[in-house]
Amino acid sequence: MAIFAYKVVFFDLDHTLVDTRKQYDLGLARTNHILYPNGVPASWQEHFMHHHEQLWELYDRRVLTMQQLRRERFILAWRDFGEERSVAEADHFQDVYLEGFQETLFPYPGTLAMVKVLAQQYRLAIVTNGAPDLQEAKLQAAGLSPYFPRESLIVSEQVGEAKPHPSVYAAACAAMGVQAGQAVMVGDNLRADVEGAKAFGLDAIWYVPDAGMAATAHATVGRMPLTQPQQVLQELNRMEQARG
Amino acid sequence: MAIFAYKVVFFDLDHTLVDTRKQYDLGLARTNHILYPNGVPASWQEHFMHHHEQLWELYDRRVLTMQQLRRERFILAWRDFGEERSVAEADHFQDVYLEGFQETLFPYPGTLAMVKVLAQQYRLAIVTNGAPDLQEAKLQAAGLSPYFPRESLIVSEQVGEAKPHPSVYAAACAAMGVQAGQAVMVGDNLRADVEGAKAFGLDAIWYVPDAGMAATAHATVGRMPLTQPQQVLQELNRMEQARG
């Protein structure tokens, strides 16, 4: 039996294992179809996502709560079109959106195969900054639950800080009972998942399965992330050999 | 002595009586010059103002505090350039920015003359959503204090809601001891100052002395606001005659 340098592989969840962008596209379209049968402005979803992304940075830093984030992205998107919507309407929108969650979330192609292979060699865990009330549902909807038992799900809100803060990685290693040198982090966010992990002493793999996001990342930072699950397996193998 | 239908003229402050845009331009340039002698990215101020405006909507709805707004606009602007700045640095930036406040704030041309004329016929007051700790300093820096005694300054944060919420106008009328029908509101924000005032029962004058903002407003809503102080005096005279 081969000896592996790493004992645990940590994964980010959103945009790494599950197609969160597609989920928003499908989930928002579904919700608007139900609630606004006469339609919404053509670029409404774009405005919603713009505000979501801006507000998410405030959520990550605990300036906003998840409930505030969810309300404000809805209210600010409508305000861009000159319409004042109430908090009650924002909450109702969110409720309907969440009801469609399970049927609109999918893993990226090849994700399940990659995870299945890795699970034969390593213990697997999730280190996520995502919405705490949804992360288990996401694993289940994407068929990932069998590979990530509940105790291997580290949600940053429960730690108190968000990645790239080292306390999140410290909590993740503690939860899995490993030292930093015994684990690898795999994720799409260069700052949170790669630089943050490395700063804590973990090795890291930059992996962006969404082609559009990978192209944007490449254009922005001048480096190309891995984009295929198979590449992650190869890279991990290479890293094992380099340490062996 | 002429009898006037109106007893009180309420004014918005920022972008109506004082040139808040110019103040940001000058004040941010001054602060960056002091703190970052090697310069900041060319579009940094633009990013700062973008985040300021986005976050201001959250401040107006009391989702963020003024302190959070001030910190986050700084941190998010730097993050757009890939740099993580601390809360401590954001607070220091704000301190230096505030130190230069008095020397970077000016009334729009003709504002003092307009206010002086009006003060002979009406009691004047301010109804503002602006930063509560700065509004008195703004009146003073702009030379407006003699026309707006402290008790005539209604700051929405002290009311608990922001314009266009009717409670702000109710508090303003109560502070000045008038009924809605006895006062006129003058301001640059169509929603907050004009529609909000009218919804409460006040007459209102849409006045945008910043030429660029007036052009944008015209392009957006298809109506042209008044842009000259003299036009405000004429319009008020016309409204008096219509009621007489």
Interface residues (C-beta under 8 A of the other chain):
Chain A: H51 Q54 E57 L58 R61 V63 L64 Q68 E72 I75 L76 R79
Chain B: H51 Q54 E57 L58 R61 V63 L64 Q68 E72 I75 L76 R79
